[in-house]
Amino acid sequence: MQQQKPAFKHSLNLMDATMIVAGSMIGSGIFIVSSDITRHVGSAGWMILVWVITGVMTILAAVSYGELSSMFPKAGGQYVYLKEAYNPLVGFLYGWSFFSVIQTGTIAAVGVAFSKFTAYLFPEVGENVIMLTLGQFQISAAQVLSIAIIILLTVINSKGIRNGKIIQTFFTIVKILSLAGLILFGFMAFKSDVWTANWQNALDLHMLNADGSFSEYTMMAAFGAVAAAMVGSVFSSVAWENVTFIAGEVKNPKRNVGLSLFLGTLMVTLLYLAVNVVYLAVLPLHDIAYATNDRVAVAASLQAFGPAGTLIIAVMIMISTFGCNNGLILAGARVYYTMANDGLFFQKARRLNKHEVPEFGLWIQCIVASLLCLSGKYGDLLNMVSFVVVLFYMLTIIGIFRLRKKMPNADRPYKAPLYPVLPAIYVLISAAFCILLVFYTRDYVIGGLIIVAIGFPLYYMARKNNVLQPASSDKQQQEEG
């Protein structure tokens, strides 16, 4: 009877998996965050260097995760890796943070970004269009549209992974081509005088003020400024690990998950660097730093495409955010499914519907993301967990070292390249990033740690109520193959 229950099917090939990696990474960040980065570092060289450092971190982490994905090629990804490398508590703290804000908050933020840029084409769905007022609480048309998009994508993904992968592949290809178009036309609009001016004193590190003046940093503040600048580039580059959450549905996961991580992160990193070079080629440094509402891509597209640039970039971001949210929604529910099998989440989340997808997990994720859309606080929450996201990345990479000692004879079809050098480099860079944020953006760090800390009593409440069911989890995982 057990074998007749719905189970995950290996239906995603290498192309599908790579599109999930790239599509989940490319949202609205690349079109916006370079403004904040430039304000912090005040020079073209450091602006590009921030993106290079972030890209190196991302690729190092991704290729290192390949070893973990080959060891544990099943649903759950990073949650499973942390649980196996440390203990169920560490895994749960990640899963709780993931559910409460990391994944759901990102879905909300990307959904609202979709609405904001849709308003360029259809002002009726703008943030200033208030549809409901209850005292001081207001609901805008943009919030309603963002929730509608989240619900729509949840419905589509609840009908089977085939629908989700078709949307993901199509929209990811379209937005990669769109970014390529922005890069191509941006270089065609190349302004040699702007480029030359931007690269004068390219490695001077200082704050760029609104009046065009610079404020010098002390040495410690300079390091902190780089870390603060990286918050935007790091968050624009996260979510690549989403493919590990659905490893149980990837064909030949021991090979294809790790390979898709490398291919997807490398492709996106190169695209991000090229887009930022375009910004520097068509816009003065001050115009990048102080673009209206930080929409630096809009300012650049006006130079590249002329008066139609605003509409073109709006359509690009609509495509980008729609595809990004599809990947986030598709992958997130698989983490809750695995947590439920361990007795650490709502038990309904462990059931697959007739389409072999964890429908309950999809819908509870939808509810939380929708509430965050209504709260209007998702931006603050995402800032708070930027520190926590990198902290869990670092713990996961350290987990490779732990598992080499804990499970020396485990099957490792793929091993982290240049071990232990590359994983160690990532740990050092990410540790420096986290430490600097402690000193430079302490409020956000404390907020993020509070979110994680709430997971401690929740975990022990589950244990006290005898909710943990590891034996059942192991049995079902074996049935999944």
GILIN-V442142 format. One line per field, one symbol per residue. ss: DSSP state (H for helix, E for strand, C for the rest). psi: psi as a letter, one per 20 degrees, with the letter a starting at -180 (. if undefined). burial: b if it has 9 or more other C-alpha atoms within 8 Angstrom, else e. A space follows every 10 residues. Layout:
# GILIN-V442142
ss: ???
psi: ???
burial: ???
This chain:
# GILIN-V442142
ss: CHHHCCCCCC CECHHHHHHH HHHHHCCCHH HCCHHHHHHH HCCHHHHHHH HHHHHHHHHH HHHHHHHHHH HCCCCCCHHH HHHHHCCHHH HHHHHHHHHH HHHHHHHHHH HHHHHHHHHH HCHHHCCCCE EEEECCEEEE HHHHHHHHHH HHHHHHHHCC HHHHHHHHHH HHHHHHHHHH HHHHHHHHCC CHHHHHHHCC CCCCCEEECC CCCEEECCHH HHHHHHHHHH HHHHHHCCCC CHHHHCHHHE CCHHHHHHHH HHHHHHHHHH HHHHHHHHHH HHCCHHHHHC CHHHCHHHHH HHHHHHHHHH HHHHHHHHHH HHHHHHHHHH HHHHHHHHHH HCCCCCHHHH CCCCCCCCHH HHHHHHHHHH HHHHHCCHHH HHHHHHHHHH HHHHHHHHHH HHHHHHCCCC CCCCCCCCCC HHHHHHHHHH HHHHHHHHHH CHHHHHHHHH HHHHHHHHHH HHHHCCCCCH HHHHHHHHHH C
psi: hhiiqqqqqn ipagggghhg gghhgodigh igihghghhg hjqgghghhg hggggggggg gghhhhghhh hmmrqhchgg ghghherhgg gghghghggh hgghhggggh ghhggghhih hniikrhiop hppncipqpr hgggggghgg gghggghijq hgghhggggg hggghghghh gggghghhjp ohhggghhjp lhjporporh jirqpqqrgg hgghhgghhi gghghijaih ihhhhkhijp plhhghgghh gggghggggh ggggghhggh iipqghhghk qpkjmhhggh hhhhibhihg gghggghggg hghghghggg hghhghghgh hjjjrphhii pqaijkqnhg hghhgggghh hhghhjjhgg ghhhigghgh ghgghgghhg gghhhhmhjq pnhpqpqkpj gghhgggggh ggggghhhhh lhghgggghg gghhhghhgh ggghjlhpmh ghggghhhhi .
burial: eeeeebebeb bbbbebbbbb bbbbbbbbbb bbbbbbbbbb bbbbbbbbeb bbebbebbbb bbbbbbbbbb bbbbbbbbbb bbbbbbbbbb bbbbbbbbbb bbbbbbbbbb bbbbbbbbbb eeeebbbebb eebeeeebbb bbbbbbbebb bebbebbbbb bebbbebbbe bbbbbeebbb ebbebbbebb eeebbeebbe ebebbbbbbe eeebeebeee bbbbbbbbbb bbbbbbbbbb bbbbbbbbbb bebbbbbbbb bbbbbbbbbe bbbbbbbbbb bbbbbbbbbb beebbbbbbb bbbbbeeebb bbbbbbbbbb bbbbbbbbbb bbbbbbbbbb bbbbbebebb bbbebbbbbb bbbebbebbb ebbeeeebbe bbbbbbbbbb bbbbbbbbbb bbbeeeeeee eebbbbeeee ebbeebbebb bebbebbbeb bbebbbbbbe bbbebbeebe ebbeeebbbb ebbeebbeee e
